[in-house]
């Protein structure tokens, strides 16, 4: 049985990276980003939720959610905003800057944003006080069901000393692409950014203490994690709390109480929500009939599945499939050259 529930969720909620840009800051500077919902339609029109991240490739700076205490960032550090909060990156704490709206129509991505007092040769010679950042976006689905995002903190800070060696290669590749763009470079950086997000989530899980709550904490719990693995491995099985409890070694009431306390919802509600997420991925990515998808996710009839799907999503499976198929990304892909 597969135990990699995190990978299962990430596949079904369509994690993907997009639109890189670079920031060069000299002397005193600040860049302010709006909430991701304000730019989501422009930078990742097919994503329901957009997160921004920044990698410090040279120098040091400060990063903060607007209104929150700043964190000091050094070369090699990564900062991520899982909930899409408005935030500031600056040369000193407590600075505010002009809100910069990313331009997805820029002729060539990634593009570079210069901030602060620029010396005449700043574009050619790296100054001792310069700070350079690689910035990008990560998108994912929230509906019908994404148990991951809500359980993440508003700000994730990965320190250089704790990151994997390959992130250094990501930084070198990003810097190289800023001056010598090569075919496939943008796609490579996008995939690496997705890997960086997964790595950040895994490292956050490692920091969770005994008694933590949320979906990620549930993955680490001996009993809840096993119950989650069973449901993810066979979402079509006719699970009951009794059967899950028997498999994981707890009574029905003990598992129900433990699961609800850690995850925040009863196991059968979680199963119903997860089935709809799996079904939505099948509706979007395959030509399978609604009836066959209903069977795949544990429903005996198409009618029962359609009713449950509409109750959670707000659309019938067929209507949702049509809407998903008409996303801007698919429209562009289908347009003639």
C-alpha positions in Angstrom: 0.0 0.0 0.0 1.2 3.5 -0.9 2.1 5.6 2.2 3.0 8.7 0.3 -0.2 10.7 1.0 1.5 14.0 0.4 2.4 13.1 -3.1 -1.1 11.8 -3.7 -2.6 15.2 -2.7 -0.1 17.2 -4.7 -0.9 15.2 -7.8 -4.6 15.7 -7.4 -4.6 19.4 -6.6 -2.3 20.2 -9.6 0.7 21.9 -8.0 2.6 23.9 -10.6 5.0 26.7 -10.9 4.9 29.7 -13.2 6.2 33.2 -14.0 9.7 33.9 -12.7 11.1 37.3 -12.3 14.2 38.7 -10.7 14.7 41.6 -8.2 18.0 43.5 -7.9 18.0 45.7 -4.9 20.8 48.3 -4.2 21.3 50.3 -1.0 17.9 51.3 0.4 15.0 49.5 -1.3 11.6 47.8 -0.7 9.3 45.8 -2.9 5.7 45.2 -1.8 3.5 42.4 -3.2 -0.3 42.5 -3.1 -2.4 39.5 -1.9 -2.1 36.7 -4.4 -5.8 36.9 -5.2 -5.1 40.3 -6.8 -2.7 38.8 -9.3 -3.9 35.2 -9.6 -6.0 35.8 -12.7 -3.0 37.4 -14.5 -0.1 35.2 -13.5 -1.8 31.8 -13.2 -5.4 32.0 -14.7 -6.1 28.3 -14.4 -5.2 28.1 -10.6 -7.7 28.6 -7.9 -5.0 29.5 -5.4 -1.6 31.2 -6.0 1.4 31.3 -3.6 4.5 33.5 -4.1 8.1 32.7 -3.1 11.5 34.4 -3.1 15.0 32.9 -3.1 17.9 35.0 -2.0 20.7 34.4 -4.4 23.0 37.2 -3.2 23.2 39.5 -0.2 20.7 39.8 2.6 17.3 41.4 3.2 14.2 41.2 5.3 10.8 39.6 4.5 7.5 40.1 6.2 3.8 39.7 5.8 2.3 43.2 5.9 1.7 44.1 9.5 3.7 41.1 10.9 7.3 41.0 12.4 10.0 40.7 9.7 12.4 37.8 9.3 16.0 38.2 8.3 17.0 36.5 5.0 20.5 35.5 4.0 22.0 34.2 0.8 20.4 30.8 0.0 17.3 31.4 2.1 13.9 30.8 0.7 10.7 32.4 1.9 7.2 31.2 0.8 3.7 32.6 1.4 1.4 29.6 1.3 -1.8 31.6 2.0 -1.0 34.4 -0.5 -0.6 37.2 2.0 0.4 40.7 1.0 4.1 41.0 1.9 7.2 43.2 1.8 10.8 42.3 0.9 13.2 45.1 1.8 16.8 46.1 2.6 15.9 46.9 6.2 13.1 46.0 8.6 9.8 48.0 8.7 10.3 49.5 5.3 7.3 49.8 3.0 7.5 50.0 -0.8 5.6 50.5 -4.0 3.2 47.6 -4.7 4.5 45.8 -7.8 2.1 44.0 -10.0 3.7 41.2 -12.1 3.3 41.6 -15.8 2.5 38.3 -17.5 2.5 40.0 -20.9 6.2 40.8 -20.6 7.9 39.9 -23.9 10.4 37.6 -22.3 10.3 35.8 -18.9 11.9 35.9 -16.6 12.3 39.7 -16.4 14.3 41.8 -14.0 13.1 44.5 -11.6 15.7 47.0 -10.4 15.0 48.7 -7.0 16.9 51.3 -5.0 19.7 53.7 -6.0 21.5 52.3 -9.0 25.1 53.2 -9.8 25.9 53.8 -13.5 27.4 50.4 -13.9 25.0 48.5 -11.6 23.8 46.4 -14.5 27.3 45.1 -15.2 29.1 45.0 -11.9 27.7 43.5 -8.7 27.9 45.9 -5.9 28.9 44.8 -2.4 25.5 46.0 -1.0 23.4 44.5 -3.7 20.7 41.9 -3.0 19.4 39.7 -5.7 16.3 37.5 -5.5 14.6 35.0 -7.7 10.8 35.3 -7.4 8.1 33.1 -8.6 4.6 31.7 -8.1 3.1 28.3 -7.3 -0.5 27.5 -8.1 -2.9 24.8 -7.0 -6.5 23.9 -6.7 -8.5 24.5 -3.6 -11.8 22.9 -4.7 -13.3 20.5 -4.3 -10.9 19.6 -1.5 -7.3 20.5 -0.7 -6.4 19.5 2.9 -2.8 20.8 2.6 -3.0 24.6 2.3 -5.1 25.3 5.3 -2.6 23.4 7.5 0.5 25.4 6.4 1.7 28.5 8.3 1.2 31.9 6.6 5.0 32.2 6.1 7.5 29.4 5.5 11.2 30.3 5.9 13.8 27.8 4.8 17.2 28.7 5.9 20.2 28.0 3.7 21.8 25.8 6.3 18.8 23.6 6.3 18.0 23.3 2.6 18.9 20.5 0.2 22.1 20.9 -1.9 20.0 20.8 -5.1 18.4 24.2 -4.2 21.9 25.6 -4.7 21.7 24.3 -8.3 18.3 25.8 -8.7 19.8 29.2 -7.7 22.7 28.9 -10.1 20.3 27.8 -12.9 18.0 30.8 -12.1 20.9 33.3 -12.2 22.2 31.8 -15.4 18.7 32.1 -17.0 18.6 35.8 -16.1 21.5 36.5 -18.5 21.7 33.6 -20.9 18.2 32.3 -21.6 18.2 28.8 -23.1 15.4 26.7 -24.6 13.6 24.8 -21.8 15.1 26.9 -19.1 11.8 28.4 -17.9 10.2 24.9 -17.7 13.1 23.6 -15.8 12.9 26.4 -13.2 9.1 25.8 -12.9 9.6 22.1 -12.1 12.4 22.9 -9.7 10.2 25.5 -7.9 7.6 22.8 -7.4 10.2 20.5 -5.9 11.3 23.3 -3.6 7.7 23.7 -2.3 7.4 20.0 -1.6 10.8 20.1 0.2 9.5 23.1 2.3 6.4 21.2 3.3 8.4 18.2 4.3 10.7 20.3 6.4 7.8 22.0 8.0 6.3 18.6 8.9 9.6 17.7 10.6 9.2 20.7 12.9 5.7 19.7 14.2 5.7 18.8 17.8 3.6 16.2 19.7 0.1 17.5 20.1 0.1 19.5 16.9 -3.2 19.6 14.9 -4.0 19.7 11.2 -3.7 17.5 8.2 0.1 17.4 8.2 0.1 16.5 11.9 -2.3 13.7 11.0 0.2 12.2 8.6 2.7 11.8 11.5 0.2 10.3 13.9 0.5 6.5 14.2 -3.2 5.8 13.9 -4.6 8.7 12.0 -1.8 8.5 9.5 -2.6 4.8 8.9 -6.3 5.6 8.4 -5.5 8.3 5.9 -3.2 6.0 4.0 -5.9 3.4 3.8 -8.5 5.8 2.4 -6.1 7.4 -0.1 -4.9 4.0 -1.3 -8.4 2.7 -1.9 -10.9 5.6 -2.0 -13.5 3.3 -3.7 -13.6 0.8 -0.9 -16.7 0.8 1.3 -14.9 2.1 4.3 -16.6 2.5 7.7 -15.1 3.8 10.9 -15.4 0.3 12.3 -13.3 -1.2 9.5 -10.7 1.6 9.6 -10.4 1.2 13.4 -10.0 -2.6 13.0 -7.2 -2.0 10.4 -5.3 0.6 12.5 -5.8 -1.0 15.9 -8.3 1.3 17.6 -11.9 1.1 18.5 -14.5 2.8 16.4 -15.1 5.6 19.0 -11.3 6.1 19.7 -10.4 6.5 16.0 -13.3 8.8 15.4 -12.4 11.0 18.3 -8.6 11.0 17.5 -9.1 11.7 13.8 -11.6 14.5 14.3 -9.4 16.1 17.0 -6.2 16.1 14.8 -7.6 16.6 11.3 -10.6 18.8 12.2 -13.3 16.6 10.6 -14.6 13.1 11.1 -13.0 10.3 9.0 -16.1 9.6 6.9 -16.5 13.3 6.0 -12.8 13.4 5.0 -13.3 10.3 2.8 -16.3 11.9 1.1 -14.4 15.1 0.4 -11.3 13.3 -0.8 -13.4 11.1 -3.2 -14.7 14.3 -4.8 -11.2 15.7 -5.2 -10.1 12.4 -6.9 -13.2 12.5 -9.1 -12.6 16.2 -10.1 -9.1 15.2 -11.3 -10.5 12.4 -13.4 -13.2 14.6 -14.8 -10.6 17.2 -15.8 -7.8 14.9 -17.1 -9.6 12.0 -18.7 -12.5 11.3 -21.0 -14.0 8.7 -18.6 -17.7 8.8 -18.3 -19.3 10.2 -15.2 -20.8 6.8 -14.4 -17.3 5.1 -14.5 -15.8 7.8 -12.3 -18.6 7.4 -9.8 -17.6 3.7 -9.5 -13.9 4.6 -9.2 -14.6 6.7 -6.2 -16.9 4.4 -4.4 -20.4 5.3 -5.5 -22.9 2.6 -6.6 -24.8 5.0 -8.9 -24.1 8.0 -11.1 -27.1 9.8 -9.5 -25.8 9.4 -6.0 -22.4 10.6 -7.1 -23.7 13.6 -9.0 -25.8 14.7 -6.0 -22.8 14.5 -3.7 -20.5 16.2 -6.1 -22.9 19.1 -6.7 -23.5 19.5 -3.0 -19.8 20.0 -2.4 -18.7 21.8 -5.6 -21.9 23.7 -6.6 -22.0 22.2 -10.1 -22.9 18.9 -11.6 -20.0 16.7 -12.7 -20.7 17.4 -16.4 -21.0 21.2 -15.9 -17.8 21.2 -13.8 -16.0 19.2 -16.5 -17.1 21.7 -19.2 -15.9 24.6 -17.0 -12.6 23.0 -16.3 -12.1 22.3 -20.0 -12.7 25.9 -20.8 -9.8 27.2 -18.6 -7.6 30.0 -20.1 -4.6 27.6 -20.2 -6.5 25.0 -22.3 -7.9 27.7 -24.6 -4.4 29.1 -25.3 -3.0 25.6 -25.9 -5.8 24.9 -28.4 -5.4 28.2 -30.3 -3.8 27.9 -33.7 -0.3 29.2 -34.0 
